């Protein structure tokens, strides 16, 4: 009998994601993939998957799930969503087994936005263009090209459970109080000096227009130069901060449009995309400019940190009590020192 | 026009753009596509993918594998060298039903230019267009080669939704739209051809560098062609053998 994860309920922004879809930007299709790549990798590593295996991403929501036809090891990482197994609280950032007859319940996170639920063996949907990631606007990938909803039955292919011990990982903090780092360009020269000062010195707020395509920020207007706010469209990257005629910046993200006709004043470094994505509407964002070489160093450190995750997973029995306690108490992010 | 040398624009730590100019111009686009072809051939380590536009090539790279600044300088040097124009690319004939409910702005465009609607159709269907870029949304094909006598700046207020397959013009650009979306362009007609269709092989019909010819067809043929396209047929015809 096949193993199926049954969605009893879930939030609107619940999607399947894997490492993303490379190679189709030239056809107008952005990569998609996880909004918090470290959460995605961490959840997968905890259940013995490769870091970019397909998993369920929640955006400011959660869901309730049952399993049919077997049992599966799973783990939730990212924004701290309260989790219950048959009504009993469980810590996040740890693995556990969901068995037939039990119900897993994940609540809206106490802070942050995106959380990833990984299941051992991944989600057995047919990849589209070599990826299981949902691209919402293109109605492509995921489960039938759409977000998950109540009643969905996700095919799983879990490896047999062989009594491995459960593992946990320390969450990697979001560092809400520190600025989001950017590299100026590609069109910083389309802005006045005052416009760049505004970007780097003002406090912005994540607006309600924030989704997997991009986050529009509220705050002071960023002044364009004499050339105005129209350019002949060119390519966009995840993290590009485009400034339309309103002067209100939009940070383009995983499901963004692949080209754009507004000047892009700066680009959020890849290592900080998750830090921005985890800020909710109403939260403050400040930007800091760093040199490209420092951004490259941060990207390499992050890649090394992801590669090291398997060695950082610890047996739950060995984890200090404060880990589980802290997670349940809702201050997990503050409970740990920033990793080096 | 005078051509300045290509520039290297940083796009964070995972990409950079080689900018050939900032205009919609067939020569600029040919240089972009030529560099794109050179990079496809060269398969430089660390290059993940490339995105041609009318006037620039964005190169996505893996900052763990390469130093983006060094790679950028290397590719900038290539961009400043003599680039051989890309080969002709595929040629597609794309059926279009013009005017009426299929192209709500045809008559207004004709009136603006002092032409008959038939003139506008003839001038729009005359050229061999080049697919200068695909972008914005999956399969949206932006074409160069529009008859300059048809050029018309965008509508003052965009329409909240225009249908999949819309054939439109905006400024000096011509567009084949793949999925329903808002648009401020002038709608001349509609094609049953799906330039993007999940579940069909190929999912994307058009590629940068391809050529496109529009073939006016009778509204009476719409239903048959559209049903064939919905069933997964290309409906577009390949002309380059």
Interface residues (C-beta under 8 A of the other chain):
Chain A: X22 X23 X24 X25 X26 X27 X28 X29 X128 X129 X135 X137 X138 X139 X140 X145 X182 X183 X184 X185 X186 X187 X231 X232 X233 X234 X235 X236 X237 X238 X239 X240 X257 X258 X259 X260 X264 X267 X268 X269 X270 X271 X292 X293 X295 X296 X298 X299 X300 X303
Chain B: X9 X10 X11 X12 X13 X14 X15 X16 X17 X19 X22 X23 X24 X48 X49 X50 X51 X52 X53 X54 X55 X56 X57 X58 X60 X63 X64 X67 X68 X69 X133 X134 X135 X136 X137 X138 X139 X140 X142 X178 X179 X196 X198 X203 X204 X207 X208
